[in-house]
Structure formats: structure tokens, C-alpha cells
């Protein structure tokens, strides 16, 4: 999964709901990260981020701190 940032945004990544945080950072505008799926991810301001998985855009939540869950296609 590719995450691109348009404006500063806090990002927290876990591999499951109960797993410890595997990545937590504040990304600046223009930065991007690649993370493996499956994952649970939260954005400080999801309107500042875009995400794609398998080349397809993902619908991100519009409110801060809402969780998205991404699983590989079966």
C-alpha cells in the first residue's frame, strides 16, 4: 500500500487491532511511505493523504483518527 501526503499528517500503522504500533510518524507534504498489508492505519488528518493498494485508490475516512483496515484480496 502506498501512502502519499499533500500536507503534514500524522500516520500510525499496526498489523492488527491488537498488535503493537509498527510505524508512527509525522510525514511532510510531498513525502510518501509504502507499507505491507494487511494493516490497520490511522491518519491525524486523512484529508491530507491519498492511499493506493494494488494500484487502486482507497477511500479514506474524513475525520481525524478514524481507522481504516486494508487486507490483501483473497
C-alpha positions in Angstrom: 0.0 0.0 0.0 1.3 3.4 -1.0 0.5 6.5 1.1 1.2 10.0 -0.3 0.9 13.1 1.8 -0.3 16.5 0.5 0.2 18.4 3.8 1.7 17.4 7.1 -0.1 14.4 8.5 0.4 12.0 11.5 0.3 8.3 10.5 0.1 5.3 12.7 0.3 1.7 11.3 -0.4 -1.7 13.0 -0.6 -5.2 11.5 -3.8 -6.0 13.5 -6.1 -4.3 16.0 -4.2 -5.8 19.0 -0.7 -5.6 17.5 1.8 -3.1 18.7 2.3 0.0 16.6 4.7 -0.9 13.8 5.2 2.6 12.4 4.2 6.0 13.7 5.4 9.2 12.1 4.5 12.7 11.0 5.0 13.0 7.3 5.6 16.3 5.5 3.9 17.4 2.3 5.3 15.5 -0.7 6.5 12.6 1.4 5.2 9.0 0.9 5.6 5.6 2.5 4.9 2.1 1.4 3.5 -0.4 4.0 2.7 -4.0 3.7 -0.9 -5.3 4.0 -2.8 -6.4 6.0 -2.8 -3.4 8.2 -4.7 -1.1 10.4 -3.9 2.6 9.9 -5.0 5.9 11.4 -4.3 9.4 10.0 -4.2 12.6 12.0 -5.9 14.4 9.1 -6.9 12.0 6.3 -7.8 14.8 4.0 -4.1 15.4 3.7 -3.4 11.9 2.5 -4.0 9.7 -0.5 -3.6 5.9 -0.5 -3.5 3.2 -3.1 -3.4 -0.6 -2.8 -2.6 -2.7 -5.8 -2.7 0.4 -8.0 -6.3 1.3 -7.0 -7.1 4.3 -4.9 -8.6 3.7 -1.4 -11.4 5.7 0.2 -10.0 7.3 3.3 -12.1 8.5 6.2 -12.8 12.2 6.5 -12.5 12.5 10.3 -9.2 12.6 12.2 -8.3 9.3 14.0 -10.8 7.1 12.2 -9.4 3.6 11.5 -9.1 2.0 8.1 -8.3 -1.6 7.6 -6.6 -2.9 4.5 -6.4 -6.6 3.7 -5.0 -8.3 0.6 -7.5 -9.6 -1.9 -8.3 -13.3 -1.4 
